[in-house]
Amino acid sequence: MSTHLRWLVFIGLLVVFCGYVVAPAAWKGVTPDAEICEVYRRDPTISTAGVRCDENVVLDLNNDGTPDFTLRISQNLGLDLVGGLRVLLRADIDTQAYAPEDLQSAMRETANNINRRVNGLGLTEATIQQQGTNLLLVELPGVRDREQAVSTIQQTALLEFVDFAGLGAVTLDYEGRSILTTEQLALAQQRGTGVDDVLLQRQRDPSGNPFSTVFTGAILARASALLAPIQQGGLPVWHIAFEIKPEFQEAFANYTSSRTGEPMAIVLDGEVISAPTIRQALSDGGIITGDFDEDSAKRLALQLQSGALPIPLTVEGADEVGATLGQVSVERSIRAGLIGVFVVLTFMVVYYRVPGAAADLALIVFVLINLALFKLIPVTVTLPAITGFLISIGTAVDGNILIFERIKEELRAGKDLQAALDAGFHRAWTSIRDSNLSTIIIGLILFFFGQTPGASIVSGFAITLILGLFVNLFTAVIVTRTFLYLFAHLGRQTLATRQWLMGI
């Protein structure tokens, strides 16, 4: 019983934590005055004594004024629930100068660049759709500042060549991560926005300083992926060839000659996409080698080309839109979900009695954990995301039903209560595990499909479904088991003599 008591204490602490995270912002003292918070966001030097603009939990353990730990809590709502901004962009290029496949690749890479831009606004489920050959429709949920959004979307991709000299073996640890550079700080100062949270979260060099930007994408004339005649194991390999503009060739040659044998990072929008080693002094261009296949080489070449020669974007129109579902539709959807949960809770108690009560408590814990995760990750809540969450509730109940039916079979076979509980949870586990994992695999497929521009609502549905299934593996087995064993310990004699309380 001591093991179950320890689990009970853990579950209690988890419920308190999740309850705090899920609680409305107003209960935590967050000011409803968005204008004050916007002024502070743009100029952190302004005193905001007594004003709390977010739900974050910040700990300064040594009282030095610098947070030692920050737990970020935020609730993101989708365009269908809160509305936002819809921007139509036109690629200001001569479409006749591109081959059809090159134009599609350029537009696709532009859409990906815009996706990185809007993520910098703190959005996780913006919708980007290509319309025709050279138009992009961007929908930004929850955005009201038209000028900020448009300027952020229109700005070109920031390509940087960053000095990684001296990092040695730890160079690979930075690939795929976001880093802070001197160029990023300079651009932030030029825009007058200061150093925001996005920049502060990026990694610095081992000494704690921003990495030094040596060149930007302005030095590149062109980049392309080629199947090189270089032999590795008797096979040709892919590499990226790039050319430097004449006016930058002398500076590039001086730098590369002084850094021969050292890595130089290629950084796009703050993310390290490659960190090749400089093998020799370069002047008018060079090649980037690595473990590339055809797709990865062409993707990197497109990213470099995009940074050097970005497609200029012209705003055709930008309109603020209301919630696409409307307030009535949202309220009805939430009401339907609450009714469904209430019916499920009632059914479990009526049909399974004491086990059903344990399952209901576990289901409440399940809901709290999921809602807390939505704010901690955070997940953009749309109607498809809510649907995925409600489906996961049904899956959670299904796991409990498998366990309870197995317990009833063991009791009918003449086993005592303790043996029946042990056998029920043990033998139902494999069925619960396999059914959840198979659904998780489908959810992952949906998630990766939703990564393409324009399909983000599919991704939102998949995320909430997958989260619910993982949480269910914990609540259906651990939480339900803890509550049911607690009930069995407190009412062992009654349950042994009155098996109808166990649903028989």
FENRA-V563083 format. One record per run of one state. SS is the DSSP state (2 for helix, 1 for strand, 0 for the rest). FROM is the first residue (numbers start at 1). TO is the last residue. If there is no record, write none. Layout:
ss = (SS SS)
from = (FROM FROM)
to = (TO TO)
//
This chain:
ss = (0 2 0 2 0 2 0 1 0 1 0 1 0 2 0 1 0 2 0 2 0 1 0 1 0 2 0 1 0 2 0 1 0 1 2 0 2 0 1 0 1 0 1 2 1 0 1 0 2 0 1 0 1 0 1 0 2 0 1 0 2 0 2 0 1 0 2 0 2 0 2 0 2 0 2 0)
from = (1 2 23 25 29 34 43 57 60 69 72 76 78 79 83 84 92 95 98 100 120 127 132 135 142 146 155 159 164 168 175 178 180 181 182 192 197 201 203 204 211 212 213 217 220 233 235 245 246 259 263 269 271 278 285 289 294 309 313 322 327 353 354 378 380 382 383 413 417 450 456 491 492 498 499 503)
to = (1 22 24 28 33 42 56 59 68 71 75 77 78 82 83 91 94 97 99 119 126 131 134 141 145 154 158 163 167 174 177 179 180 181 191 196 200 202 203 210 211 212 216 219 232 234 244 245 258 262 268 270 277 284 288 293 308 312 321 326 352 353 377 379 381 382 412 416 449 455 490 491 497 498 502 504)
//
